[in-house]
């Protein structure tokens, strides 16, 4: 499956590892709230771009959003901000 040049350019804007690295940096320098804000801001922007924008069904961007959600959940779990009793675990 070949991607057009436009698709590659769009995907380069949505690099989850860049956001994850920025959040980890904020976690070290400014704490958990700053790291959460990095994730939340990117997630809100990216989901809005996919749902309200003219990107169509861009599977690559959706995969990057999934990676961000998982990294955000992992951040909260590692900071003990997730209650296992809440989720019935």
N, CA, C and O atoms as a MOPAC input file, in Angstrom:
PM7 MOZYME 1SCF
protein

 N      0.83700 1    -1.18000 1     0.00000 1
 C      0.00000 1     0.00000 1     0.00000 1
 C      0.88100 1     1.24100 1     0.00000 1
 O      1.68700 1     1.44100 1     0.90800 1
 N      0.72300 1     2.06400 1    -1.01400 1
 C      1.51900 1     3.28500 1    -1.10900 1
 C      0.75300 1     4.45400 1    -0.52100 1
 O     -0.46700 1     4.55000 1    -0.65200 1
 N      1.48100 1     5.32600 1     0.11900 1
 C      0.89500 1     6.54100 1     0.66600 1
 C      1.28300 1     7.70600 1    -0.22300 1
 O      2.39500 1     7.76400 1    -0.74800 1
 N      0.37000 1     8.61600 1    -0.38000 1
 C      0.70700 1     9.81900 1    -1.13400 1
 C      1.60300 1    10.70400 1    -0.29100 1
 O      1.70500 1    10.52700 1     0.92300 1
 N      2.24400 1    11.64600 1    -0.93400 1
 C      3.09700 1    12.59400 1    -0.21200 1
 C      2.28400 1    13.36600 1     0.80900 1
 O      2.78700 1    13.66200 1     1.89200 1
 N      1.03000 1    13.70200 1     0.49000 1
 C      0.16700 1    14.42200 1     1.42800 1
 C     -0.05600 1    13.61600 1     2.70300 1
 O     -0.01100 1    14.17300 1     3.80000 1
 N     -0.29500 1    12.31700 1     2.57200 1
 C     -0.52400 1    11.46400 1     3.73800 1
 C      0.70200 1    11.41000 1     4.62800 1
 O      0.58600 1    11.43500 1     5.85300 1
 N      1.88100 1    11.33600 1     4.01700 1
 C      3.11300 1    11.28700 1     4.80000 1
 C      3.29700 1    12.59000 1     5.56000 1
 O      3.70400 1    12.57300 1     6.72200 1
 N      3.00500 1    13.71300 1     4.93000 1
 C      3.14000 1    15.00700 1     5.59600 1
 C      2.16700 1    15.13800 1     6.75200 1
 O      2.53100 1    15.65300 1     7.80900 1
 N      0.95400 1    14.68700 1     6.57200 1
 C     -0.02800 1    14.74700 1     7.64600 1
 C      0.43600 1    13.88600 1     8.80400 1
 O      0.35800 1    14.31000 1     9.95700 1
 N      0.91300 1    12.69400 1     8.52300 1
 C      1.34600 1    11.79100 1     9.58600 1
 C      2.53000 1    12.35300 1    10.36000 1
 O      2.63900 1    12.12200 1    11.56500 1
 N      3.41200 1    13.08100 1     9.69700 1
 C      4.57900 1    13.61600 1    10.39600 1
 C      4.17900 1    14.63900 1    11.45800 1
 O      4.93100 1    14.86900 1    12.40500 1
 N      3.01900 1    15.24600 1    11.31400 1
 C      2.51600 1    16.18300 1    12.32100 1
 C      2.00000 1    15.46600 1    13.55100 1
 O      1.88400 1    16.07000 1    14.61700 1
 N      1.69100 1    14.19500 1    13.42000 1
 C      1.05600 1    13.42100 1    14.47800 1
 C      1.97400 1    12.29000 1    14.92500 1
 O      1.68200 1    11.11100 1    14.72600 1
 N      3.06900 1    12.67100 1    15.52100 1
 C      4.04800 1    11.70400 1    16.00100 1
 C      3.87400 1    11.54500 1    17.50100 1
 O      4.24100 1    12.43100 1    18.27400 1
 N      3.31100 1    10.41400 1    17.91200 1
 C      3.02500 1    10.21600 1    19.33600 1
 C      4.29400 1    10.21200 1    20.18100 1
 O      4.27100 1    10.65800 1    21.32800 1
 N      5.39100 1     9.71700 1    19.63700 1
 C      6.62200 1     9.64900 1    20.42800 1
 C      7.12800 1    11.03700 1    20.78900 1
 O      7.70900 1    11.22200 1    21.85900 1
 N      6.92000 1    12.00300 1    19.92800 1
 C      7.30500 1    13.38300 1    20.23000 1
 C      6.53500 1    13.89600 1    21.44300 1
 O      7.11200 1    14.54000 1    22.32000 1
 N      5.25300 1    13.61700 1    21.49400 1
 C      4.42200 1    14.04700 1    22.62000 1
 C      4.80400 1    13.28700 1    23.88400 1
 O      4.89300 1    13.87800 1    24.96100 1
 N      5.02800 1    11.99200 1    23.76200 1
 C      5.41800 1    11.16900 1    24.90900 1
 C      6.73200 1    11.67400 1    25.49800 1
 O      6.87100 1    11.78700 1    26.71600 1
 N      7.68600 1    11.97400 1    24.63700 1
 C      8.98200 1    12.50000 1    25.10500 1
 C      8.80700 1    13.85200 1    25.80300 1
 O      9.42900 1    14.10500 1    26.83500 1
 N      7.96400 1    14.71600 1    25.24100 1
 C      7.71600 1    16.02500 1    25.85300 1
 C      7.03200 1    15.86200 1    27.20800 1
 O      7.35800 1    16.57300 1    28.15800 1
 N      6.09700 1    14.93700 1    27.29800 1
 C      5.40800 1    14.69300 1    28.57000 1
 C      6.37100 1    14.14700 1    29.61500 1
 O      6.32400 1    14.55100 1    30.77700 1
 N      7.23800 1    13.23700 1    29.21000 1
 C      8.22200 1    12.69100 1    30.14500 1
 C      9.17800 1    13.76700 1    30.63300 1
 O      9.56400 1    13.78000 1    31.80200 1
 N      9.55400 1    14.65900 1    29.74700 1
 C     10.41400 1    15.77400 1    30.12700 1
 C      9.70100 1    16.67900 1    31.13600 1
 O     10.29200 1    17.08500 1    32.13600 1
 N      8.42200 1    16.99600 1    30.86800 1
 C      7.63100 1    17.81800 1    31.78400 1
 C      7.45600 1    17.11700 1    33.12900 1
 O      7.47200 1    17.76100 1    34.17800 1
 N      7.29000 1    15.80700 1    33.09400 1
 C      7.14700 1    15.04500 1    34.33400 1
 C      8.38200 1    15.22200 1    35.20600 1
 O      8.27200 1    15.42600 1    36.41500 1
 N      9.55600 1    15.14200 1    34.59200 1
 C     10.79900 1    15.28300 1    35.34000 1
 C     11.02100 1    16.70400 1    35.84600 1
 O     11.51200 1    16.90100 1    36.95800 1
 N     10.66200 1    17.68400 1    35.03800 1
 C     10.95500 1    19.06800 1    35.42300 1
 C      9.84200 1    19.73800 1    36.22000 1
 O     10.11700 1    20.50800 1    37.14000 1
 N      8.58900 1    19.45100 1    35.87400 1
 C      7.47600 1    20.19700 1    36.46800 1
 C      6.43600 1    19.34900 1    37.19200 1
 O      5.54700 1    19.89200 1    37.84800 1
 N      6.53400 1    18.03200 1    37.08200 1
 C      5.60900 1    17.16700 1    37.80200 1
 C      4.48900 1    16.58500 1    36.96000 1
 O      4.37500 1    16.84200 1    35.76100 1
 N      3.66700 1    15.79300 1    37.63100 1
 C      2.62200 1    15.01200 1    36.96800 1
 C      1.57600 1    15.87800 1    36.27500 1
 O      1.13300 1    15.54700 1    35.17500 1
 N      1.17900 1    16.97100 1    36.89800 1
 C      0.13900 1    17.81600 1    36.28700 1
 C      0.58100 1    18.38800 1    34.94600 1
 O     -0.21300 1    18.45800 1    34.00700 1
 N      1.82000 1    18.78900 1    34.85300 1
 C      2.33700 1    19.31700 1    33.58500 1
 C      2.41600 1    18.23400 1    32.52600 1
 O      2.10600 1    18.47500 1    31.36000 1
 N      2.82700 1    17.05000 1    32.92800 1
 C      2.89400 1    15.93200 1    31.98300 1
 C      1.50100 1    15.56800 1    31.48600 1
 O      1.31500 1    15.30400 1    30.29800 1
 N      0.53500 1    15.55200 1    32.37500 1
 C     -0.84300 1    15.26300 1    31.97400 1
 C     -1.35400 1    16.31200 1    30.99200 1
 O     -2.05100 1    15.98400 1    30.03200 1
 N     -1.01100 1    17.55200 1    31.22900 1
 C     -1.45200 1    18.63500 1    30.34600 1
 C     -0.90300 1    18.46800 1    28.93900 1
 O     -1.60000 1    18.75200 1    27.96500 1
 N      0.33500 1    18.01200 1    28.82200 1
 C      0.92400 1    17.76900 1    27.49200 1
 C      0.09600 1    16.72100 1    26.74900 1
 O     -0.26900 1    16.91400 1    25.59000 1
 N     -0.19700 1    15.60300 1    27.43300 1
 C     -1.00500 1    14.55500 1    26.80600 1
 C     -2.40400 1    15.05500 1    26.47300 1
 O     -2.88700 1    14.84900 1    25.35900 1
 N     -3.05100 1    15.70200 1    27.41900 1
 C     -4.43000 1    16.14800 1    27.22100 1
 C     -4.55100 1    17.12400 1    26.05800 1
 O     -5.48200 1    17.03600 1    25.25800 1
 N     -3.62400 1    18.03400 1    25.97100 1
 C     -3.65700 1    19.02100 1    24.89500 1
 C     -3.51900 1    18.35600 1    23.52800 1
 O     -4.27800 1    18.64800 1    22.60300 1
 N     -2.54900 1    17.46600 1    23.41400 1
 C     -2.34500 1    16.77100 1    22.13300 1
 C     -3.54400 1    15.90000 1    21.79200 1
 O     -3.99500 1    15.88500 1    20.64700 1
 N     -4.06100 1    15.17600 1    22.77500 1
 C     -5.20700 1    14.31000 1    22.51100 1
 C     -6.42200 1    15.11600 1    22.06000 1
 O     -7.09600 1    14.73800 1    21.10200 1
 N     -6.69900 1    16.20200 1    22.73000 1
 C     -7.84000 1    17.02800 1    22.32800 1
 C     -7.66300 1    17.57800 1    20.91600 1
 O     -8.59300 1    17.54400 1    20.11100 1
 N     -6.48100 1    18.07900 1    20.62100 1
 C     -6.22300 1    18.63300 1    19.28800 1
 C     -6.31700 1    17.56300 1    18.21100 1
 O     -6.97400 1    17.76100 1    17.19000 1
 N     -5.66100 1    16.43300 1    18.43800 1
 C     -5.61200 1    15.39300 1    17.41200 1
 C     -6.97800 1    14.77000 1    17.16500 1
 O     -7.36100 1    14.54800 1    16.01600 1
 N     -7.71500 1    14.48700 1    18.23300 1
 C     -9.05400 1    13.90100 1    18.06000 1
 C     -9.95300 1    14.90000 1    17.34700 1
 O    -10.74300 1    14.52300 1    16.48200 1
 N     -9.83500 1    16.15400 1    17.70400 1
 C    -10.61900 1    17.18500 1    17.02800 1
 C    -10.25700 1    17.25600 1    15.54700 1
 O    -11.14200 1    17.37300 1    14.69900 1
 N     -8.97400 1    17.18600 1    15.23000 1
 C     -8.54000 1    17.22200 1    13.83300 1
 C     -9.13800 1    16.06200 1    13.03800 1
 O     -9.56200 1    16.24400 1    11.89700 1
 N     -9.17100 1    14.88800 1    13.63000 1
 C     -9.68400 1    13.70800 1    12.92200 1
 C    -11.19600 1    13.76300 1    12.79800 1
 O    -11.74200 1    13.44600 1    11.74100 1
 N    -11.87900 1    14.15800 1    13.86100 1
 C    -13.34100 1    14.12100 1    13.82200 1
 C    -13.96200 1    15.33100 1    13.14300 1
 O    -15.01300 1    15.21100 1    12.51300 1
 N    -13.33500 1    16.48700 1    13.25900 1
 C    -13.93100 1    17.70300 1    12.70900 1
 C    -13.21300 1    18.20400 1    11.46200 1
 O    -13.75500 1    19.02700 1    10.72500 1
 N    -12.02600 1    17.72700 1    11.22400 1
 C    -11.24800 1    18.20100 1    10.09000 1
 C    -11.57400 1    17.46100 1     8.81600 1
 O    -12.51800 1    16.67400 1     8.75300 1
 N    -10.78600 1    17.72600 1     7.81500 1
 C    -11.00900 1    17.10700 1     6.51400 1
 C     -9.98200 1    16.00300 1     6.23900 1
 O     -9.59600 1    15.77200 1     5.09300 1
 N     -9.55100 1    15.33200 1     7.29700 1
 C     -8.53700 1    14.29300 1     7.15100 1
 C     -9.10400 1    12.98000 1     6.62300 1
 O     -8.35600 1    12.11800 1     6.16300 1
 N    -10.41400 1    12.82700 1     6.68800 1
 C    -11.00500 1    11.58000 1     6.25500 1
 C    -10.70500 1    10.47600 1     7.25500 1
 O    -10.58900 1    10.71900 1     8.45600 1
 N    -10.58200 1     9.28100 1     6.75000 1
 C    -10.34700 1     8.11300 1     7.59000 1
 C     -8.85800 1     7.81300 1     7.62000 1
 O     -8.41000 1     6.84400 1     7.00600 1
 N     -8.09900 1     8.61400 1     8.31200 1
 C     -6.64900 1     8.46600 1     8.35300 1
 C     -6.27000 1     7.48900 1     9.45800 1
 O     -6.17700 1     7.85900 1    10.62800 1
 N     -6.05700 1     6.25100 1     9.07400 1
 C     -5.76900 1     5.17100 1    10.01600 1
 C     -4.45600 1     5.42300 1    10.74600 1
 O     -4.33900 1     5.08500 1    11.92300 1
 N     -3.47600 1     6.00300 1    10.08500 1
 C     -2.18400 1     6.27900 1    10.70500 1
 C     -2.29900 1     7.24500 1    11.86600 1
 O     -1.68300 1     7.03900 1    12.91200 1
 N     -3.07700 1     8.28900 1    11.69200 1
 C     -3.26600 1     9.26800 1    12.76600 1
 C     -4.05100 1     8.63200 1    13.91200 1
 O     -3.74500 1     8.86300 1    15.08200 1
 N     -5.05100 1     7.84300 1    13.57800 1
 C     -5.81800 1     7.16000 1    14.62200 1
 C     -4.92500 1     6.23200 1    15.43600 1
 O     -5.09000 1     6.12700 1    16.65100 1
 N     -3.98300 1     5.55800 1    14.78500 1
 C     -3.04400 1     4.68600 1    15.49800 1
 C     -2.15700 1     5.49900 1    16.43600 1
 O     -1.84900 1     5.05000 1    17.54100 1
 N     -1.74900 1     6.67700 1    16.01100 1
 C     -0.93700 1     7.54100 1    16.87100 1
 C     -1.75500 1     8.03000 1    18.07500 1
 O     -1.21700 1     8.16700 1    19.17400 1
 N     -3.03600 1     8.28900 1    17.87000 1
 C     -3.91000 1     8.68800 1    18.97000 1
 C     -4.03500 1     7.55100 1    19.98300 1
 O     -4.01300 1     7.78700 1    21.19100 1
 N     -4.16300 1     6.33100 1    19.49500 1
 C     -4.23400 1     5.17000 1    20.39400 1
 C     -2.95800 1     5.07200 1    21.22200 1
 O     -3.01500 1     4.82000 1    22.42600 1
 N     -1.81500 1     5.26800 1    20.58700 1
 C     -0.53900 1     5.22400 1    21.32000 1
 C     -0.49700 1     6.28400 1    22.41000 1
 O     -0.00400 1     6.03500 1    23.51100 1
 N     -1.02200 1     7.47800 1    22.09600 1
 C     -1.04900 1     8.54500 1    23.10700 1
 C     -1.94600 1     8.18500 1    24.27600 1
 O     -1.57600 1     8.39000 1    25.43200 1
 N     -3.13400 1     7.64600 1    23.98000 1
 C     -4.03400 1     7.24700 1    25.06400 1
 C     -3.38100 1     6.20600 1    25.96400 1
 O     -3.48300 1     6.28500 1    27.18800 1
 N     -2.71800 1     5.24200 1    25.36300 1
 C     -2.06300 1     4.19700 1    26.15900 1
 C     -0.92500 1     4.76700 1    27.00000 1
 O     -0.76100 1     4.38900 1    28.16000 1
 N     -0.15100 1     5.66100 1    26.42900 1
 C      0.94400 1     6.27900 1    27.18100 1
 C      0.40100 1     7.15400 1    28.31200 1
 O      0.97400 1     7.19600 1    29.40100 1
 N     -0.70100 1     7.84800 1    28.05200 1
 C     -1.33500 1     8.68300 1    29.07500 1
 C     -1.85400 1     7.81500 1    30.21900 1
 O     -1.68000 1     8.15500 1    31.39000 1
 N     -2.48500 1     6.70400 1    29.88000 1
 C     -2.96800 1     5.78000 1    30.90800 1
 C     -1.80500 1     5.20800 1    31.70500 1
 O     -1.89600 1     5.06600 1    32.92400 1
 N     -0.71700 1     4.88100 1    31.02700 1
 C      0.45600 1     4.34500 1    31.71000 1
 C      1.06400 1     5.38000 1    32.66200 1
 O      1.50200 1     5.03300 1    33.75900 1
 N      1.08900 1     6.64000 1    32.24700 1
 C      1.58400 1     7.70800 1    33.11300 1
 C      0.75600 1     7.77100 1    34.40000 1
 O      1.30400 1     7.83700 1    35.50000 1
 N     -0.55500 1     7.74900 1    34.24700 1
 C     -1.43300 1     7.82700 1    35.41400 1
 C     -1.31200 1     6.59000 1    36.29500 1
 O     -1.35900 1     6.69200 1    37.52000 1
 N     -1.15700 1     5.43000 1    35.68000 1
 C     -0.99600 1     4.20600 1    36.45700 1
 C      0.32400 1     4.23300 1    37.22000 1
 O      0.37100 1     3.86000 1    38.39200 1
 N      1.38800 1     4.66900 1    36.56600 1
 C      2.69300 1     4.70300 1    37.23200 1
 C      2.73300 1     5.73600 1    38.35100 1
 O      3.54000 1     5.62000 1    39.27400 1
 N      1.87200 1     6.74200 1    38.27600 1
 C      1.79000 1     7.75900 1    39.32300 1
 C      0.73800 1     7.38500 1    40.37600 1
 O      0.40000 1     8.18300 1    41.25000 1
 N      0.23400 1     6.15800 1    40.26600 1
 C     -0.79300 1     5.65800 1    41.19300 1
 C     -2.04700 1     6.52200 1    41.20600 1
 O     -2.66500 1     6.72000 1    42.25200 1
 N     -2.41400 1     7.03200 1    40.04400 1
 C     -3.61300 1     7.84600 1    39.93200 1
 C     -4.82200 1     7.04400 1    39.43500 1
 O     -5.90400 1     7.59000 1    39.22600 1
 N     -4.61000 1     5.73600 1    39.25300 1
 C     -5.68100 1     4.85800 1    38.79300 1
 C     -6.02200 1     3.92900 1    39.94200 1
 O     -5.14800 1     3.25000 1    40.48100 1
 N     -7.28400 1     3.89900 1    40.31400 1
 C     -7.72800 1     3.02100 1    41.38600 1
 C     -8.16600 1     1.68600 1    40.78500 1
 O     -9.05900 1     1.64600 1    39.93800 1
 N     -7.53800 1     0.60000 1    41.22300 1
 C     -7.89300 1    -0.70300 1    40.69800 1
 C     -9.29900 1    -1.11000 1    41.12900 1
 O     -9.95400 1    -1.87500 1    40.42200 1
 N     -9.77500 1    -0.62300 1    42.26100 1
 C    -11.13100 1    -0.97400 1    42.69300 1
 C    -12.17700 1    -0.30000 1    41.81600 1
 O    -13.27400 1    -0.82900 1    41.63800 1
 N    -11.84700 1     0.85600 1    41.27200 1
 C    -12.77000 1     1.56000 1    40.39500 1
 C    -13.06400 1     0.74800 1    39.14000 1
 O    -14.19200 1     0.73400 1    38.64800 1
 N    -12.05000 1     0.07900 1    38.63300 1
 C    -12.20300 1    -0.68400 1    37.40600 1
 C    -12.54700 1    -2.13400 1    37.66900 1
 O    -12.63400 1    -2.92800 1    36.73200 1
 N    -12.74400 1    -2.49300 1    38.92000 1
 C    -13.13600 1    -3.85400 1    39.23900 1
 C    -12.02500 1    -4.87000 1    39.05700 1
 O    -12.29600 1    -6.05600 1    38.86900 1
 N    -10.79500 1    -4.42900 1    39.10900 1
 C     -9.66300 1    -5.33700 1    38.90700 1
 C     -9.27000 1    -5.95700 1    40.23000 1
 O     -8.33400 1    -6.75500 1    40.28300 1

